[in-house]
Amino acid sequence: MRPRLALLLLPACLGAAAAPDAAAERRLVHLVRQDCGSCHGLTLKGGLGPPLTPAALADKPADGLAQTILHGRPATPMPPFRGLLDETEAAWIVDRLQRGFPAE
């Protein structure tokens, strides 16, 4: 395996998403708190959509949650965020949701 590819795969192998830089992290936190919060509750404890708390997501596979973020859920109000987020950002969001999401 090429060293560069191995470095890209390392976060997935370790079970943690790569950390974005400070500006990107602020953007992602704002997006989740505002856009996701409009359905999942501003405290992410539920609303139109289910809660996004560590307890609620504990038994959910991270890769499935990331795919839901990117592709949405057909025939539900859950939209795809593929145009706004990439795979790395979706994985970071899932990792942080499962550990406790930061405040803005």
Order of alpha helices (4+ residues) and beta strands (2+ residues): alpha-alpha-alpha-alpha-alpha-alpha
